[in-house]
Amino acid sequence: MRSSIEDRGYRVVEAIDGREAVELATELMPDLILLDLSRPIFGGLKAATEIRGDPELCHIPIVSVISDSGPERDVTFALACDRTIYKPDMFRNMDRRLQELTSFHIARG
């Protein structure tokens, strides 16, 4: 997914896990955060909760990126994510999805 997004001219910073995602968000103040909810250990659920609880970060839109099925689908709203993107749909419609997400941020910001 990273290379597909970068190929379209966006800058991507990738975190190994949720802990690093929170650290990078604090340091870089990104325009948008894509969280893979299936990451082990300090995963997307914990990262989203921490980002939403931080007054410096809580304005950043968070999009959960999940598989087409599985238990993570049921917890998306509890994560305080702004939107959900299913992995297969993201790849099939990459240009449209990126345009929607960047427009979403501009409209929200």
Secondary structure, DSSP 8 states (H G I E B T S, - for coil): -HHHHHTTT------SSHHHHHHHHHHH--S-EEEETT-SSS-HHHHHHHHHH-TTTTTS-EEEEE-SSSGGGGGTGGGT-SEEEEHHHHHHTHHHHHHHHHHHHHHH-
